[in-house]
């Protein structure tokens, strides 16, 4: 699998923390006109290249219009230096696993846009020198561009780069950086340091980071979160495997040409019932069609995120917090009969097409009943947490992994192996009681794995873990899960349940007769399943060779699962902590909270440091 270099952050965190900022976007709805672009490209001795954070901008944003957190740095610098300085605000995707892109895909658009702006400005304005700025994902972009310049591979030479500043940089810890504020021992940026450091720019790139902001001050012992931050952010959508791509990039699409949020369902159903009562067949058909297009993405979102571990963690957050609201929405979404809703919407469209207003009214009311769990929540709250919920998807996948691990860890492999191997021996002897004892042992021990594998889609989990380096325990586990997912768990679970039902009725005093000449037929007749063909699958699985899928792995592969960082405790504690830490709002307090003993806000400390470098130039 092709990999992208570059530190970044776990996409779940990127989405969640940026949503909390709630910074209004300015003029981001359409193409940038040439006049405005030329203003941003005007020649001044110093040009600020400013990269906003996640969801603070778009690729179509006006490069002249300040947005978000970094206004607290650019505005005082522009007041201080007047016409000697001007700002170019970099527009880029600024997303995190929504709109069909991964965090890495989004960050790369920022790097490309920042490099192009610097290239064009340096060409048209010889002698202009640059100061880079970035917040959150934008700090990730800014830091990577600075590292490229420091390595002699940037859009401008190192001599043209006066200074750089990152606010909440996930690459904090990069060699050559300047840390402003009090030391934060035992922490690092969530993505880890940039491998090559800042090179020639060492001492010219600073950062500010608040204690408790996991984006830039992750405790070093949170190894799992750090690993996820690095791995997930390096993979673009084009490189995700199979259903992992679909699970991680769920986008609700648009309704009436605008991006949809979760309120589109209750609002749409309300509109639909009104149209049905008014016998507006044309309008009802259109509304039902819009809603029908939402059902598929909603099912994928529910399947990926509405995991009991995630939901319960969010629900246990402080009352009224965004975390708790997100939990309530997820809980309502999981209770919504989306399959039934899809059927009723089809009925609405059929009735509208036929002009049958009575059938239209019945189907519209039935659709409203199916959507009732979501309809009962306050619309403004549902709208606010849509992106937060979408941002939780990678962490939800890992929470699902805890279910897989739990199922696997409860299995007595040796016991199953002994029992499975004994079944054909007892069958040949005609020892029905021996067969019974062996099947009870198998069913009791194997059912947890069968039910887990049948309930959870292992493919995205396997794809996620396959992103780890070759030879790592996580990579081996990903390969094991990929093979487990190829087993026919539907059939295995069905057969085990059929066996279980027969065992419940088994009377040891009156055992069925096994014909030694044809034990397969005798056992199949009694249990109703092809028992002896099931036994080799079970044996192979328990031996961990996993060659039921034709792809052998070293024995003991699944045992290694329990010895990696991917254990249930770490998954839940670290993954969920990262996904919901935005609730503390620590990530958006840089304009008010101090980072050192001076008591000055973090942004003011950074602005002063940059001003000193500009004055010195």
Residue pairs with C-beta under 8 A, 6 or more apart in sequence:
1 235
1 239
1 466
1 467
2 239
3 234
3 235
3 239
4 104
4 108
4 234
4 235
4 236
5 195
5 234
6 104
6 107
6 111
6 140
6 144
6 194
6 233
6 234
7 140
7 143
7 144
7 170
7 171
7 174
7 189
7 191
7 192
7 193
7 194
7 229
7 230
7 233
8 14
8 103
8 104
8 107
8 137
8 140
8 170
8 171
8 191
8 229
8 230
8 232
8 233
8 234
9 103
9 137
9 140
9 170
9 189
9 190
9 191
9 215
9 229
9 233
10 190
10 225
10 228
10 229
10 232
10 233
10 394
10 395
10 578
11 96
11 97
11 102
11 103
11 232
11 233
11 248
11 391
11 394
12 96
12 97
12 391
12 392
12 393
12 394
12 395
12 575
12 578
12 579
13 190
13 214
13 215
13 229
13 391
13 578
13 579
13 581
13 582
14 54
14 96
14 97
14 103
14 136
14 137
14 391
15 54
15 55
15 96
15 97
15 98
15 387
15 388
15 390
15 391
15 392
16 388
16 391
16 392
16 579
16 580
16 581
16 582
17 54
17 136
17 215
17 581
17 582
17 587
17 588
18 53
18 54
18 55
18 56
18 94
18 96
18 136
18 137
18 582
19 55
19 322
19 384
19 385
19 387
19 388
19 391
19 582
20 322
20 582
20 583
20 585
20 587
20 588
21 53
21 55
21 56
21 68
21 69
21 587
21 588
23 56
23 67
23 68
23 69
24 67
25 55
25 56
25 57
25 58
25 61
25 67
26 61
26 62
26 65
26 66
26 67
27 61
27 62
27 65
28 57
28 58
28 60
28 61
28 62
28 91
29 60
30 60
31 60
32 60
32 61
32 62
32 63
32 91
36 62
36 63
36 64
37 63
39 64
40 62
40 63
40 64
40 86
40 87
40 88
40 89
40 117
41 63
41 88
41 117
41 120
41 121
41 124
41 125
42 86
43 121
43 124
43 125
43 128
44 83
44 84
44 85
44 86
44 125
44 128
45 84
45 85
45 127
45 128
45 129
46 81
46 84
46 85
46 86
46 128
46 129
46 130
46 131
46 162
46 614
46 617
47 85
47 86
47 87
47 88
47 121
47 125
47 128
47 129
47 130
47 131
48 74
48 77
48 85
48 86
48 87
48 88
48 130
48 131
48 132
48 133
49 88
49 90
49 114
49 117
49 118
49 130
49 131
49 132
49 133
49 142
49 145
50 66
50 70
50 74
50 87
50 88
50 89
50 90
50 133
50 134
50 138
51 90
51 92
51 110
51 114
51 132
51 133
51 134
51 135
51 138
51 139
51 141
51 142
52 67
52 68
52 69
52 70
52 89
52 90
52 94
52 134
52 135
52 138
53 68
53 69
53 94
53 134
53 135
53 136
53 137
53 138
53 139
53 168
54 94
54 95
54 96
54 106
54 136
54 137
55 94
55 95
55 96
55 387
56 67
56 68
56 69
56 94
56 135
56 138
57 67
57 68
57 89
57 90
57 91
57 92
57 94
58 91
58 92
58 93
58 94
59 91
59 92
59 93
59 109
59 113
60 91
61 67
61 89
61 91
62 89
62 91
63 88
63 89
63 90
63 91
63 117
64 87
64 89
65 89
66 74
66 75
66 87
66 89
67 89
68 135
69 135
69 136
69 167
69 588
69 590
69 591
69 603
70 133
70 134
70 135
70 138
70 167
72 590
72 591
72 601
72 603
72 604
72 607
73 133
73 165
73 167
73 603
73 606
73 607
73 610
74 87
74 133
76 604
76 607
76 611
77 85
77 607
77 610
77 611
77 614
78 85
78 86
78 87
80 611
81 611
81 614
85 614
88 117
88 121
90 110
90 113
90 114
90 117
90 138
90 141
91 113
92 106
92 109
92 110
92 112
92 113
92 114
92 141
93 99
93 101
93 105
93 106
93 109
93 110
94 106
94 110
94 137
94 138
95 101
95 103
95 106
96 103
96 106
96 137
96 391
97 103
97 248
97 249
97 390
97 391
97 393
97 394
98 249
98 250
98 251
98 387
98 390
98 391
99 251
99 259
100 237
100 249
100 251
101 236
101 237
101 249
102 232
102 233
102 235
102 236
102 237
102 240
102 248
102 249
103 137
103 232
103 233
104 232
104 233
104 234
104 235
104 236
105 236
105 237
106 137
107 137
107 140
107 141
107 144
107 233
108 236
110 137
110 138
110 140
110 141
111 141
111 144
111 145
114 132
114 141
114 142
114 145
114 155
115 145
115 148
115 154
115 155
116 155
118 130
118 145
118 154
118 155
118 156
119 155
119 156
121 128
121 130
122 128
122 130
122 155
122 156
122 160
128 160
129 160
129 161
129 162
129 617
130 156
130 160
130 161
130 162
131 161
131 162
131 163
131 164
131 165
131 610
131 613
131 614
132 142
132 145
132 146
132 161
132 163
132 164
132 165
132 205
133 142
133 164
133 165
133 166
133 167
133 610
134 140
134 141
134 142
134 143
134 165
134 166
134 167
134 169
135 166
135 167
135 168
135 590
136 167
136 168
136 170
136 215
136 587
139 166
139 167
139 168
139 169
139 170
139 171
139 207
139 216
140 169
140 170
140 171
140 191
142 164
142 165
142 166
142 169
143 164
143 166
143 169
143 171
143 174
143 194
143 205
143 207
144 171
144 194
145 154
145 155
146 154
146 161
146 164
146 198
146 201
146 204
146 205
147 174
147 194
147 196
147 197
147 198
147 199
147 201
148 154
148 155
149 155
149 156
149 157
149 158
149 161
149 200
149 201
150 158
150 176
150 196
150 197
150 198
150 199
150 200
150 201
150 202
150 205
151 196
151 199
151 200
152 158
152 199
152 200
154 161
158 199
158 200
158 201
161 201
161 204
162 204
162 613
162 614
162 617
163 204
163 205
163 206
163 609
163 610
163 613
163 614
164 201
164 204
164 205
164 206
165 205
165 206
165 207
165 208
165 606
165 609
165 610
166 172
166 205
166 206
166 207
166 208
167 207
167 208
167 590
167 602
167 603
167 606
168 208
168 209
168 210
168 213
168 215
168 216
168 587
168 590
169 189
169 207
169 209
169 216
170 189
170 190
170 191
170 215
170 216
170 229
171 189
171 191
171 192
171 193
171 194
172 179
172 188
172 189
172 193
172 207
172 209
172 216
172 217
173 188
173 189
173 192
173 193
174 189
174 193
174 194
174 197
174 198
174 205
175 193
175 194
175 197
175 198
175 202
176 197
176 198
176 199
176 201
176 202
176 203
176 205
177 198
177 202
177 205
177 206
177 207
178 203
178 204
178 205
178 206
178 207
178 609
179 206
179 207
179 209
180 206
180 207
180 208
180 595
180 596
180 602
180 605
180 606
180 609
181 208
181 209
181 594
181 595
181 596
181 602
181 605
182 211
182 595
182 596
182 597
184 209
184 211
184 217
186 219
186 220
186 221
187 216
187 217
187 218
187 219
187 220
188 217
188 218
188 220
188 226
189 209
189 215
189 216
189 217
189 218
190 214
190 215
190 216
190 218
190 225
190 226
190 229
190 578
191 226
191 229
191 230
191 233
192 226
192 229
192 230
198 204
198 205
204 613
206 606
206 609
206 610
207 216
208 590
208 595
208 602
208 603
208 605
208 606
209 216
209 217
209 595
209 602
210 216
210 217
210 586
210 587
210 589
210 590
210 593
210 595
210 602
211 217
212 584
212 586
213 586
213 587
214 222
214 225
214 577
214 578
214 581
215 587
218 225
218 226
218 229
220 226
222 574
222 577
222 578
223 565
224 565
224 566
224 570
224 571
224 574
224 575
225 574
225 575
225 577
225 578
227 468
227 474
227 565
228 394
228 398
228 575
228 578
231 467
231 468
232 394
232 464
232 467
234 467
235 467
237 245
237 248
237 249
240 248
240 249
240 463
241 459
241 462
241 463
241 466
242 459
242 460
242 463
243 457
243 459
243 460
243 463
244 459
244 460
244 462
244 463
244 464
246 300
246 460
247 300
247 303
247 304
247 393
247 397
247 457
247 460
248 304
248 393
248 394
248 397
248 460
250 297
250 300
250 301
250 304
250 390
250 393
251 297
251 390
252 259
252 260
252 261
252 262
252 264
252 294
252 297
252 298
252 301
252 386
252 390
253 259
253 260
253 293
253 294
253 297
254 260
255 264
255 268
255 290
255 294
256 290
260 294
261 382
261 383
261 386
261 387
262 298
262 329
262 333
262 374
262 382
262 383
262 385
262 386
262 389
263 379
263 382
263 383
263 386
264 290
264 291
264 294
265 291
265 294
265 298
265 336
265 341
265 371
265 374
265 375
266 371
266 374
266 375
266 377
266 379
266 382
267 379
268 287
268 290
268 291
268 294
269 291
269 364
269 367
269 368
269 371
269 375
270 368
270 375
271 283
271 287
272 284
272 287
272 288
272 291
272 348
272 364
272 367
272 368
273 364
273 365
273 367
273 368
275 283
275 284
275 287
275 364
276 284
276 348
276 357
276 360
276 361
276 363
276 364
276 365
277 361
279 357
279 360
281 351
281 352
281 353
281 355
281 357
281 360
282 352
284 348
284 352
284 360
284 364
285 348
285 349
285 352
285 353
288 345
288 348
288 349
288 352
288 367
289 345
289 349
291 341
291 345
291 367
292 342
292 345
292 346
292 349
295 338
295 341
295 342
295 345
298 333
298 336
298 338
299 338
299 339
301 333
301 389
301 390
301 393
302 330
302 333
302 334
302 336
302 338
303 457
304 393
304 396
304 397
304 460
305 330
305 389
305 390
305 392
305 393
305 396
306 330
306 331
306 333
306 334
306 396
307 396
307 399
307 400
307 403
309 399
309 402
309 403
309 572
309 576
310 327
310 330
310 392
310 395
310 396
310 399
310 576
310 579
311 327
311 330
311 331
311 334
312 327
313 327
313 572
313 576
313 580
314 323
314 324
314 326
314 327
314 330
314 580
315 324
315 327
315 328
315 331
316 324
316 327
317 323
317 324
317 327
317 580
317 583
318 324
318 583
321 583
322 384
322 385
322 388
322 582
322 583
323 580
323 583
325 381
325 384
325 385
326 385
326 388
326 389
326 392
326 580
328 377
328 381
329 374
329 377
329 381
329 382
329 385
329 389
330 389
332 373
332 374
332 376
332 377
333 373
333 374
335 373
336 370
336 371
336 372
336 373
336 374
337 370
338 370
340 366
340 370
341 367
341 370
341 371
344 363
344 364
344 366
344 367
344 370
345 363
345 367
347 359
347 363
347 366
348 360
348 363
348 364
348 367
350 359
351 357
351 359
351 360
351 362
351 363
352 360
368 375
374 382
388 582
391 579
392 579
394 464
395 575
395 576
395 578
395 579
397 460
397 461
397 464
398 461
398 464
398 566
398 571
398 575
399 571
399 572
399 575
399 576
400 456
400 457
400 461
401 461
401 566
401 571
402 568
402 571
402 572
403 452
403 455
403 456
404 452
404 453
404 456
404 458
404 461
404 481
405 561
405 562
405 566
405 567
405 568
405 571
406 448
406 452
406 568
407 448
407 449
407 451
407 452
407 453
408 449
408 452
408 558
408 561
408 562
409 561
409 562
410 448
410 449
411 445
411 446
411 448
411 449
411 542
412 445
413 542
413 543
413 544
413 559
414 542
415 441
415 445
416 441
416 442
416 445
416 446
416 538
416 542
417 539
417 542
417 543
418 441
419 437
419 438
419 439
419 441
419 442
419 445
420 438
420 442
420 535
420 538
420 539
420 542
421 535
421 539
422 434
422 438
423 435
423 438
423 439
423 442
423 531
423 532
423 535
424 519
424 532
424 535
425 434
426 432
426 434
426 435
426 438
427 435
427 514
427 519
427 520
427 522
427 523
427 532
428 516
428 519
429 516
430 513
430 514
430 515
430 516
430 519
431 514
432 511
432 512
432 513
432 514
433 508
433 511
435 514
435 523
436 503
436 506
436 508
436 511
439 499
439 503
439 527
439 531
440 503
442 496
442 538
443 496
443 499
443 500
443 503
446 496
446 538
446 542
447 493
447 496
447 500
449 541
450 489
450 492
450 493
450 496
451 493
453 484
453 485
453 487
453 489
454 489
454 490
454 493
457 485
458 481
458 482
458 484
458 485
459 482
459 485
461 478
461 481
462 478
462 479
462 481
462 482
462 485
463 478
463 482
464 478
465 474
465 475
465 477
465 478
465 481
465 566
466 475
466 478
466 479
466 482
467 478
468 474
468 475
468 478
469 475
473 560
473 561
473 563
473 564
474 564
474 565
474 566
476 553
476 554
476 557
476 560
477 557
477 558
477 560
477 561
477 564
477 566
479 551
479 553
479 557
480 544
480 546
480 553
480 557
480 558
480 561
483 546
483 548
483 549
483 551
483 553
484 541
484 546
486 548
486 549
486 551
487 537
487 541
487 548
487 549
492 534
492 537
492 538
494 529
495 529
495 530
495 531
495 534
498 527
498 528
498 529
499 527
499 529
499 531
502 526
502 527
502 528
512 522
512 526
513 522
514 522
514 523
515 521
515 522
519 532
520 530
520 531
520 532
523 531
523 532
524 530
524 531
537 548
540 546
540 547
540 548
541 548
543 555
544 553
544 554
544 555
544 556
544 557
544 558
544 559
545 552
545 553
545 555
546 552
546 553
546 557
581 587
589 602
590 601
590 602
590 603
591 601
591 602
591 603
592 601
593 601
593 602
594 600
594 601
594 602
594 605
595 601
595 602
595 605
596 605
598 605
600 608
